[in-house]
């Protein structure tokens, strides 16, 4: 992410763009705390001078501009962290990507810690400026920045001042300034806001104070020609900011083409079929462009704004999406929208009209997509047949098996709806101490069957003391009694060893006289059949 562009080179206008602004207070300290974790006072230092400090150091009397030695005299426990603009940008890049993914696809970075989006698009999608501001606040709170200040105003300067005022408060409720009110809002503020926001340097602010111009409004009231003569171009730019003039266009954060698809419906659409039909041309055109460039989509976040609220869901699958796959996921999500109640008390989808749909895809090069259960992708005929079944039976009606992580065999298998990736799958590549290696059994019982092991004399074998000193001679599965001709084990599985009482399981493998192989699990002197291998 690059924020080297200067806002001073942008053209200012008396009719600036409407801005949705997010300010995360103390961003330098946030970035420094990532490099120096711990509950200690922090000083961010550049060339021997404090450029920022945490609240703990501020309470001890440290202020930006102090020499390091003077700051350490006031706060001896403070840790000095060199100013690192690159790390600040890299960390804020994560925030920008989340805003881009969950709020609006085009983000304007004023500087690390301060970002804005054009309010018009977000307002249309979320149904109002205050709704869009609340959405921004929810997204930032979700990633750990609940103290962020959110505002909507005419222009970057007024929006940043408004957002900064409410940032880090106990209840930072988003603030919305009405159109045309930015100049009046800025007027009573101290001229130091021009310096803090980067609109003027320290020397200009000091000169304004010496001239008795203490507020932004008093500076704005000066004659423009006098300002130009006295303060040159830099003073003229600051004067324009003070008068409420601002940029008319925001620069998108991402230089490449935006992949987000968005459809705004003129009127709330009650039919899910019609919503899908309206979105289909956009999706098909997008997918055709991906194929032409050798790229694929394996994940998509779908946001639906309906009259009953906002629906958001991330869809994944083990191969790349086709246009029909993506539209099928949209259709499922539409089916799950909250439904209203009609006059006779019946659920009616028409009570939940759809107003807008946004699809945010995750794009990869074609060769980067991993193969799934059926290879890189099943044949179109197979996908079509199974999709038709899912339409009739529902997404949960067609399940496919996959391997998950776990110690016990029943934990290592899971069924997921066809064409999806389980969100909470246990990683297979973890150590999982106690799990069985080698070929997997052909049959794994969801509910283990009670069993009994006996010696050759018919005496019961327990899990705690008899094995492995005494070999099992007979196996009883509750139906028939079989002689054991080979066995291996036991292998202990200690689960929840940190709790009291801990769970300890012994596992054995055995082959009976009918050439059938079994896996048994035992605990508390009782045995269960966990799985059975295919017949030899």
C-alpha positions as CSV (number, residue, x, y, z in Angstrom):
1,X,0.0,0.0,0.0
2,X,1.3,3.4,-0.9
3,X,0.2,6.6,0.7
4,X,2.8,8.9,-0.8
5,X,0.4,10.9,-2.8
6,X,-0.2,14.4,-1.4
7,X,-3.7,15.8,-0.9
8,X,-2.2,19.2,-1.5
9,X,-2.0,18.5,-5.2
10,X,-5.7,17.7,-5.5
11,X,-8.1,20.3,-6.8
12,X,-10.4,21.8,-4.2
13,X,-14.0,22.8,-4.8
14,X,-16.9,24.5,-3.0
15,X,-19.0,21.4,-3.7
16,X,-16.8,18.6,-2.3
17,X,-17.5,14.9,-2.5
18,X,-19.6,13.4,0.3
19,X,-17.2,11.3,2.5
20,X,-17.6,8.3,4.9
21,X,-14.5,8.6,7.1
22,X,-12.9,6.2,9.6
23,X,-10.2,7.4,12.0
24,X,-8.4,4.9,14.3
25,X,-6.8,7.0,17.0
26,X,-3.1,6.7,17.9
27,X,-2.2,4.6,14.9
28,X,1.5,5.1,15.4
29,X,1.1,3.6,18.9
30,X,-1.1,0.8,17.6
31,X,1.7,-0.2,15.1
32,X,4.4,0.3,17.7
33,X,2.6,-2.0,20.2
34,X,2.6,-4.8,17.6
35,X,6.4,-4.5,17.4
36,X,6.8,-4.2,21.2
37,X,3.9,-6.1,22.9
38,X,3.4,-5.7,26.6
39,X,1.7,-3.4,29.0
40,X,4.4,-0.7,29.1
41,X,4.4,3.0,28.2
42,X,5.5,3.5,24.6
43,X,7.3,6.5,22.9
44,X,7.5,6.6,19.1
45,X,10.7,8.5,18.3
46,X,12.1,10.0,15.1
47,X,15.6,11.5,15.1
48,X,15.7,12.0,18.8
49,X,12.3,13.6,19.1
50,X,9.0,12.1,20.4
51,X,6.5,12.1,17.6
52,X,3.8,10.2,19.5
53,X,3.2,8.5,22.9
54,X,0.7,6.3,24.5
55,X,-1.9,7.4,27.0
56,X,0.2,6.1,29.9
57,X,3.2,8.3,28.9
58,X,0.9,11.2,28.3
59,X,-0.4,11.0,31.9
60,X,3.2,11.3,33.0
61,X,3.6,14.6,31.1
62,X,5.1,13.4,27.8
63,X,4.0,15.3,24.7
64,X,5.0,15.1,21.1
65,X,8.0,17.3,20.3
66,X,10.0,16.5,23.5
67,X,13.5,15.3,23.2
68,X,13.9,11.6,24.1
69,X,15.9,12.3,27.3
70,X,13.4,14.8,28.6
71,X,10.5,12.4,27.9
72,X,12.3,9.6,29.7
73,X,12.8,11.9,32.7
74,X,9.1,12.4,32.9
75,X,8.3,8.7,32.2
76,X,11.2,6.5,33.2
77,X,9.5,3.2,32.4
78,X,8.7,4.2,28.8
79,X,10.0,2.0,26.0
80,X,11.4,3.9,23.0
81,X,10.3,2.5,19.6
82,X,11.8,4.0,16.4
83,X,9.2,5.5,14.0
84,X,8.7,3.0,11.2
85,X,6.3,4.4,8.5
86,X,6.5,1.1,6.5
87,X,5.2,-1.1,9.3
88,X,2.4,1.4,9.9
89,X,1.4,1.2,6.3
90,X,1.6,-2.6,6.2
91,X,-0.5,-3.0,9.3
92,X,-3.1,-0.5,8.0
93,X,-3.2,-2.4,4.8
94,X,-5.1,-5.2,6.6
95,X,-7.7,-2.7,7.8
96,X,-8.1,-1.2,4.3
97,X,-8.6,-4.7,2.8
98,X,-11.3,-5.4,5.3
99,X,-13.1,-2.1,4.6
100,X,-12.7,-2.9,0.9
101,X,-14.2,-6.3,1.4
102,X,-17.0,-5.5,3.8
103,X,-18.0,-1.9,3.3
104,X,-17.0,-0.4,0.0
105,X,-14.7,-1.6,-2.8
106,X,-12.8,1.7,-3.3
107,X,-10.9,3.0,-0.3
108,X,-9.0,6.3,-0.1
109,X,-6.1,6.3,2.3
110,X,-5.4,9.7,3.7
111,X,-2.6,8.3,5.9
112,X,-2.2,5.2,8.0
113,X,-5.0,5.2,10.5
114,X,-7.3,7.4,8.4
115,X,-9.3,6.1,5.5
116,X,-12.4,7.2,3.6
117,X,-14.8,5.9,1.0
118,X,-17.2,7.9,-1.2
119,X,-20.4,8.0,0.8
120,X,-22.7,7.9,-2.2
121,X,-22.2,4.3,-3.2
122,X,-22.2,3.0,0.4
123,X,-25.3,5.0,1.2
124,X,-27.2,3.6,-1.8
125,X,-26.2,0.0,-0.9
126,X,-26.9,0.2,2.9
127,X,-29.9,2.4,2.6
128,X,-28.8,5.7,4.1
129,X,-25.7,7.5,5.4
130,X,-26.2,6.6,9.0
131,X,-26.7,2.9,8.1
132,X,-23.5,3.0,6.1
133,X,-21.6,4.7,9.0
134,X,-22.9,2.0,11.4
135,X,-21.7,-0.7,9.0
136,X,-18.2,0.8,8.9
137,X,-18.2,0.9,12.7
138,X,-19.4,-2.7,12.9
139,X,-16.7,-3.9,10.5
140,X,-13.9,-2.1,12.4
141,X,-15.1,-3.3,15.7
142,X,-15.1,-6.9,14.4
143,X,-11.4,-6.7,13.6
144,X,-10.5,-5.1,17.0
145,X,-10.9,-1.3,16.5
146,X,-14.1,-0.6,18.4
147,X,-12.7,2.8,19.4
148,X,-12.6,4.1,15.8
149,X,-14.3,7.4,15.0
150,X,-16.8,7.3,12.1
151,X,-18.3,10.3,10.4
152,X,-20.0,11.4,7.2
153,X,-19.5,14.9,5.9
154,X,-18.8,17.1,2.9
155,X,-15.1,16.6,2.2
156,X,-12.1,14.9,3.8
157,X,-11.2,17.7,6.2
158,X,-14.5,18.1,7.9
159,X,-15.1,14.4,8.0
160,X,-11.7,13.8,9.6
161,X,-12.2,16.5,12.3
162,X,-15.7,15.1,13.1
163,X,-14.4,11.5,13.3
164,X,-11.4,12.5,15.4
165,X,-13.5,14.2,18.0
166,X,-15.6,11.1,18.7
167,X,-12.7,8.5,18.3
168,X,-11.6,6.7,21.5
169,X,-14.7,7.9,23.4
170,X,-16.7,5.5,25.6
171,X,-19.5,5.4,23.1
172,X,-18.1,6.5,19.7
173,X,-21.5,6.8,17.9
174,X,-21.0,7.6,14.2
175,X,-21.5,11.3,13.4
176,X,-23.3,12.6,10.3
177,X,-23.0,16.2,9.2
178,X,-25.7,17.4,6.9
179,X,-24.8,18.5,3.3
180,X,-23.5,22.1,3.2
181,X,-22.7,22.3,6.9
182,X,-19.0,21.6,6.9
183,X,-17.9,25.3,6.9
184,X,-20.1,26.1,9.9
185,X,-19.0,22.9,11.7
186,X,-15.3,23.8,11.3
187,X,-15.6,27.5,12.2
188,X,-15.4,27.2,16.0
189,X,-12.5,24.7,16.1
190,X,-9.0,25.8,17.1
191,X,-6.6,26.4,14.2
192,X,-4.4,23.6,15.5
193,X,-6.8,21.1,13.7
194,X,-5.2,22.3,10.5
195,X,-1.8,21.1,11.7
196,X,-3.0,17.8,13.3
197,X,-4.8,16.8,10.1
198,X,-1.8,17.7,7.9
199,X,-3.5,20.6,6.2
200,X,-1.0,23.2,7.5
201,X,2.5,23.2,9.1
202,X,3.4,24.2,12.6
203,X,4.8,27.5,11.4
204,X,1.6,28.6,9.7
205,X,-0.5,27.8,12.8
206,X,2.0,29.7,15.0
207,X,1.7,32.7,12.8
208,X,-2.1,32.6,12.8
209,X,-2.1,32.6,16.6
210,X,0.3,35.5,16.7
211,X,-2.1,37.4,14.5
212,X,-4.9,36.6,16.9
213,X,-6.6,34.2,14.5
214,X,-7.4,31.4,17.0
215,X,-10.2,29.6,15.3
216,X,-10.7,28.1,11.8
217,X,-13.6,30.4,11.3
218,X,-11.6,33.6,11.9
219,X,-8.9,32.3,9.5
220,X,-11.6,31.5,6.9
221,X,-13.1,35.0,7.1
222,X,-9.9,36.6,5.9
223,X,-9.8,38.0,2.3
224,X,-8.4,35.5,-0.1
225,X,-6.1,38.0,-1.8
226,X,-4.6,39.0,1.6
227,X,-4.0,35.4,2.5
228,X,-2.2,34.7,-0.8
229,X,0.1,37.7,-0.3
230,X,0.9,36.9,3.3
231,X,1.1,33.1,3.3
232,X,1.8,32.1,-0.3
233,X,0.4,28.9,-1.8
234,X,0.6,26.8,1.3
235,X,-1.5,29.4,3.2
236,X,-3.9,29.6,0.4
237,X,-4.5,25.8,0.5
238,X,-5.1,25.9,4.2
239,X,-7.4,28.8,3.8
240,X,-9.5,26.8,1.3
241,X,-9.7,23.9,3.7
242,X,-10.9,26.3,6.4
243,X,-13.6,27.7,4.1
244,X,-15.0,24.2,3.6
245,X,-13.6,23.7,0.2
246,X,-12.4,20.1,-0.5
247,X,-11.7,17.4,-3.1
248,X,-14.4,16.4,-5.5
249,X,-13.0,12.9,-6.2
250,X,-11.5,10.3,-3.9
251,X,-8.5,8.3,-5.1
252,X,-9.2,4.6,-5.0
253,X,-6.7,2.6,-2.8
254,X,-6.2,-0.2,-5.3
255,X,-4.8,0.8,-8.7
256,X,-5.9,-2.4,-10.5
257,X,-9.5,-3.0,-11.7
258,X,-12.0,-3.6,-9.0
259,X,-13.4,-7.2,-8.8
260,X,-16.5,-6.4,-6.8
261,X,-19.8,-6.9,-8.5
262,X,-22.8,-4.7,-7.3
263,X,-26.4,-4.6,-8.5
264,X,-28.8,-1.9,-7.1
265,X,-32.5,-2.6,-7.8
266,X,-34.7,0.3,-8.6
267,X,-37.5,-1.1,-6.4
268,X,-37.4,-3.8,-3.7
269,X,-37.7,-7.1,-5.5
270,X,-39.8,-9.7,-3.7
271,X,-38.9,-12.6,-5.9
272,X,-35.6,-14.5,-5.4
273,X,-35.8,-15.7,-9.0
274,X,-36.0,-12.2,-10.3
275,X,-33.1,-11.1,-8.1
276,X,-31.0,-13.9,-9.5
277,X,-32.1,-12.9,-13.1
278,X,-31.0,-9.3,-12.4
279,X,-27.6,-10.3,-11.1
280,X,-26.9,-13.0,-13.8
281,X,-25.7,-10.7,-16.6
282,X,-23.2,-9.1,-14.2
283,X,-21.9,-12.4,-13.0
284,X,-21.6,-14.0,-16.4
285,X,-19.7,-11.0,-17.8
286,X,-17.3,-11.1,-14.8
287,X,-16.7,-14.8,-15.1
288,X,-16.0,-14.5,-18.9
289,X,-13.4,-11.8,-18.1
290,X,-11.8,-14.1,-15.5
291,X,-11.5,-16.9,-17.9
292,X,-10.0,-14.7,-20.6
293,X,-7.3,-13.6,-18.1
294,X,-6.5,-17.1,-16.8
295,X,-8.0,-16.4,-13.4
296,X,-10.5,-18.2,-11.2
297,X,-12.7,-17.5,-8.2
298,X,-12.7,-19.9,-5.3
299,X,-14.4,-17.8,-2.6
300,X,-17.0,-15.1,-2.6
301,X,-18.6,-12.9,0.0
302,X,-22.2,-12.1,-0.8
303,X,-24.0,-9.2,0.8
304,X,-27.7,-8.7,0.3
305,X,-29.6,-5.6,1.5
306,X,-33.3,-6.4,1.9
307,X,-36.1,-4.5,3.5
308,X,-35.8,-6.9,6.5
309,X,-32.1,-6.2,7.0
310,X,-28.6,-7.1,5.8
311,X,-27.6,-10.7,5.0
312,X,-23.9,-11.4,4.7
313,X,-22.2,-14.8,4.0
314,X,-18.9,-16.1,2.7
315,X,-19.2,-19.0,0.3
316,X,-16.3,-21.4,-0.4
317,X,-15.9,-24.6,-2.4
318,X,-13.0,-27.0,-3.2
319,X,-12.8,-25.9,-6.8
320,X,-13.3,-22.7,-8.7
321,X,-16.8,-21.2,-9.0
322,X,-18.6,-21.1,-12.3
323,X,-21.2,-18.4,-13.0
324,X,-24.0,-20.9,-12.3
325,X,-22.3,-22.0,-9.0
326,X,-22.1,-18.4,-7.8
327,X,-25.7,-17.7,-8.7
328,X,-26.8,-21.0,-7.0
329,X,-25.1,-19.7,-3.7
330,X,-26.9,-16.4,-4.1
331,X,-30.2,-18.2,-4.5
332,X,-29.6,-20.2,-1.3
333,X,-28.8,-17.1,0.6
334,X,-31.9,-15.4,-0.7
335,X,-33.9,-18.4,0.6
336,X,-32.5,-17.9,4.0
337,X,-33.5,-14.2,4.3
338,X,-35.8,-13.3,7.2
339,X,-39.4,-13.6,6.1
340,X,-42.3,-11.4,7.1
341,X,-45.8,-12.4,8.0
342,X,-48.8,-11.6,5.8
343,X,-52.3,-10.7,6.8
344,X,-53.4,-14.3,7.3
345,X,-50.3,-15.3,9.3
346,X,-48.4,-17.2,6.6
347,X,-44.7,-16.8,5.9
348,X,-44.2,-14.8,2.7
349,X,-41.0,-14.1,0.9
350,X,-42.6,-11.1,-0.7
351,X,-42.4,-9.3,2.7
352,X,-38.6,-9.3,2.3
353,X,-37.8,-7.3,-0.8
354,X,-34.2,-7.2,-2.0
355,X,-32.8,-3.7,-2.7
356,X,-29.1,-4.4,-3.5
357,X,-26.7,-7.3,-4.0
358,X,-22.9,-7.1,-3.7
359,X,-20.5,-10.0,-4.5
360,X,-16.9,-9.7,-3.4
361,X,-14.8,-12.5,-5.0
362,X,-11.4,-13.9,-4.0
363,X,-9.4,-14.3,-7.2
364,X,-6.5,-16.6,-7.9
365,X,-4.5,-17.6,-10.9
366,X,-5.9,-20.8,-12.5
367,X,-2.9,-22.9,-11.4
368,X,-3.1,-21.9,-7.8
369,X,-6.4,-23.6,-7.0
370,X,-6.0,-26.8,-5.1
371,X,-7.8,-30.0,-6.2
372,X,-10.8,-31.1,-4.3
373,X,-12.6,-34.4,-3.7
374,X,-13.4,-34.9,-7.4
375,X,-10.1,-33.5,-8.8
376,X,-9.7,-29.9,-10.0
377,X,-13.4,-29.8,-10.9
378,X,-16.1,-32.4,-11.6
379,X,-17.5,-32.7,-15.0
380,X,-20.3,-30.3,-15.9
381,X,-22.7,-33.2,-16.2
382,X,-22.0,-34.3,-12.7
383,X,-22.3,-30.8,-11.3
384,X,-25.6,-30.3,-13.1
385,X,-27.1,-33.5,-11.8
386,X,-26.1,-32.9,-8.2
387,X,-27.1,-29.3,-8.4
388,X,-30.6,-30.4,-9.5
389,X,-30.8,-32.8,-6.6
390,X,-29.8,-30.0,-4.2
391,X,-32.5,-27.8,-5.6
392,X,-35.1,-30.5,-4.8
393,X,-33.7,-31.7,-1.5
394,X,-32.0,-28.6,-0.2
395,X,-28.3,-27.9,0.3
396,X,-28.1,-30.4,3.2
397,X,-29.7,-33.1,1.2
398,X,-26.6,-34.0,-0.8
399,X,-23.6,-34.6,1.3
400,X,-20.0,-35.7,0.4
401,X,-17.4,-37.1,2.7
402,X,-14.1,-35.5,3.5
403,X,-11.2,-36.2,6.0
404,X,-10.8,-34.1,9.0
405,X,-8.3,-34.0,11.9
406,X,-8.9,-35.9,15.1
407,X,-7.7,-38.7,17.4
408,X,-10.8,-41.1,17.2
409,X,-11.9,-42.5,13.8
410,X,-15.4,-41.0,14.0
411,X,-13.8,-37.6,14.5
412,X,-11.8,-37.9,11.3
413,X,-14.7,-38.2,8.9
414,X,-17.2,-35.5,8.2
415,X,-20.0,-34.9,5.7
416,X,-20.4,-31.5,4.1
417,X,-22.9,-30.2,1.6
418,X,-21.7,-30.8,-2.0
419,X,-19.8,-27.8,-3.4
420,X,-18.9,-26.3,0.0
421,X,-15.9,-26.2,2.3
422,X,-16.5,-26.7,6.0
423,X,-15.8,-23.5,8.0
424,X,-14.8,-25.3,11.2
425,X,-12.9,-28.3,9.8
426,X,-10.2,-29.6,12.1
427,X,-6.8,-29.4,10.3
428,X,-5.6,-32.8,9.1
429,X,-1.9,-31.8,9.3
430,X,-1.9,-31.4,13.1
431,X,0.0,-34.1,15.1
432,X,-3.2,-35.6,16.8
433,X,-1.3,-37.9,19.2
434,X,-2.9,-41.3,19.5
435,X,-4.5,-41.4,16.0
436,X,-4.2,-44.6,14.0
437,X,-1.9,-44.6,11.0
438,X,-2.2,-46.7,7.9
439,X,-5.2,-47.5,5.7
440,X,-8.5,-46.2,7.0
441,X,-11.2,-48.7,8.0
442,X,-14.0,-49.3,5.5
443,X,-16.7,-48.9,8.1
444,X,-16.6,-46.4,11.0
445,X,-19.5,-46.6,13.5
446,X,-21.1,-43.3,14.4
447,X,-22.1,-44.9,17.7
448,X,-19.6,-47.5,18.8
449,X,-21.0,-51.0,19.4
450,X,-20.6,-52.6,22.8
451,X,-18.1,-55.5,22.7
452,X,-16.2,-57.9,24.9
453,X,-12.7,-59.4,24.9
454,X,-12.0,-62.7,26.6
455,X,-9.0,-64.9,27.2
456,X,-8.7,-68.4,25.7
457,X,-10.3,-69.6,28.9
458,X,-13.3,-67.3,28.6
459,X,-12.2,-64.8,31.3
460,X,-12.9,-61.1,30.5
461,X,-10.0,-58.9,29.6
462,X,-9.9,-55.3,31.0
463,X,-8.3,-52.2,29.5
464,X,-6.2,-51.2,32.5
465,X,-4.2,-54.2,33.7
466,X,-4.6,-57.3,31.4
467,X,-3.3,-55.9,28.2
468,X,-0.7,-56.3,26.8
469,X,0.6,-59.0,29.2
470,X,-2.4,-61.3,28.3
471,X,-3.4,-62.0,24.7
472,X,-7.0,-61.8,23.8
473,X,-8.4,-65.2,22.7
474,X,-12.1,-64.4,21.9
475,X,-14.0,-61.4,20.6
476,X,-17.7,-60.9,21.1
477,X,-19.5,-58.1,19.1
478,X,-22.9,-58.6,20.7
479,X,-24.1,-60.9,18.0
480,X,-21.5,-63.7,17.7
481,X,-18.4,-65.0,19.4
482,X,-15.2,-65.1,17.2
483,X,-11.8,-66.5,17.9
484,X,-8.9,-63.9,17.7
485,X,-6.0,-65.1,15.5
486,X,-3.9,-61.9,15.5
487,X,-3.9,-58.6,17.4
488,X,-1.8,-55.4,17.9
489,X,-1.7,-52.8,20.6
490,X,-2.8,-51.3,22.9
491,X,-2.3,-47.7,21.9
492,X,-3.3,-45.2,24.6
493,X,-5.2,-42.0,23.7
494,X,-5.1,-39.4,26.5
495,X,-7.8,-36.7,26.0
496,X,-8.3,-33.7,28.1
497,X,-5.3,-34.6,30.2
498,X,-5.4,-31.1,31.8
499,X,-8.8,-31.7,33.3
500,X,-10.0,-33.8,36.2
501,X,-10.9,-36.5,35.6
502,X,-8.9,-37.0,32.4
503,X,-10.2,-39.2,29.7
504,X,-8.0,-42.2,28.8
505,X,-8.8,-44.6,26.0
506,X,-7.0,-47.8,25.0
507,X,-7.2,-49.0,21.4
508,X,-6.4,-52.4,19.8
509,X,-6.6,-53.9,16.4
510,X,-7.4,-57.5,15.9
511,X,-8.2,-60.1,13.2
512,X,-10.8,-62.8,13.9
513,X,-11.0,-66.4,12.5
514,X,-13.4,-65.2,9.7
515,X,-10.6,-63.0,8.3
516,X,-12.3,-59.8,9.5
517,X,-10.2,-57.0,11.0
518,X,-11.5,-54.7,13.8
519,X,-10.6,-51.6,15.7
520,X,-11.7,-51.6,19.4
521,X,-11.6,-48.8,21.9
522,X,-11.8,-49.4,25.6
523,X,-12.2,-47.3,28.7
524,X,-13.1,-48.0,32.3
525,X,-12.8,-51.8,31.7
526,X,-15.4,-51.7,28.9
527,X,-14.9,-52.3,25.2
528,X,-16.6,-50.8,22.1
529,X,-16.2,-51.6,18.4
530,X,-14.9,-48.4,16.8
531,X,-14.5,-49.5,13.2
532,X,-14.2,-52.5,10.9
533,X,-11.9,-53.0,8.0
534,X,-13.0,-54.4,4.6
535,X,-13.0,-58.2,4.4
536,X,-9.7,-59.6,3.3
